[in-house]
Structure formats: C-alpha cells, structure tokens
Amino acid sequence: MPTTGAMSDYLENALLNHVLRNTALSSPSTVYAALYSTVPTDTGGTELSGNGYSRQAATFGAPSGGACSNSAAVTFTASGGDWGTVQGVGIYDAATSGNLLFRGALETSKTISNGDSLQFSAGQLQVSLD
C-alpha cells in the first residue's frame, strides 16, 4: 500500500511560512483520503469522480520519528459504477476542493469495479517528513 510521504507545494510553503515567518497556520479539523487514477504530483493530479466516489475521512496517530500513519481503516466502496484503475492517494484538508497536503503512489495499482472496495487498514497510510 502507499506511503504518502511527499508533501504538496501548498503544505511545504505553509509550513515554511509558519515556522520561519510567523505566519498563522490553521490545522484542519478533519483530513480526507482521496484516490487518483494517476500518481499525484505536488499540485494534484486526476482524482476519481462520479459513480459514488467521495473522499473518506482519515484519522492519524501521534507521530514518532518524523512519521505517522492512519489509526483506523479508511474504506472506499464503488457503489454506482466502475472507478477504473487507482494508482495514487492524497490527503486533503477538506471533503471537497480544499488543499492537497500529502500524496503518494500505491505500491500496486488496483482496478475498482462497481461494488468493489479499496481499504487502507490501520497503519497503511504512512506520512513522513523525512
């Protein structure tokens, strides 16, 4: 499964401004996992849409050694048609629109057909600042 360790340009700039320039940075109340048909870049990519797709809320445990991972399963279910092949995942600060925070590639792409699910068990979505 993925390691979503690459920060987006948005988050890199926000952290630098916060730490080095005393610019306020608000923490999102909830973060959301998103699926991509391409491997996302720093500025995004081709997020899935339609056929019952929606981002799913994700919770993360406390960091250790500069990394943390999801503390509960995150499940996506294709409920209205095929989603095609999923190649990447992103973490956003909103259920729709919002800002991409972290992104990464799946170790193995997965084709999602109507009724199929893709689940990231606890610990499979890993975020690292290294």
Secondary structure, 3 states (H helix, E strand, C coil): CCECCEECHHHHHHHHHHHHHCCCCCCCCCEEEEEECCCCECCECCECCCCCCCCEEECECCCECCEEEECCCEEEECCCCCCEEEEEEEEECCCCCCCEEEEEEEEEEEEECCCCEEEECCCCCEEECC
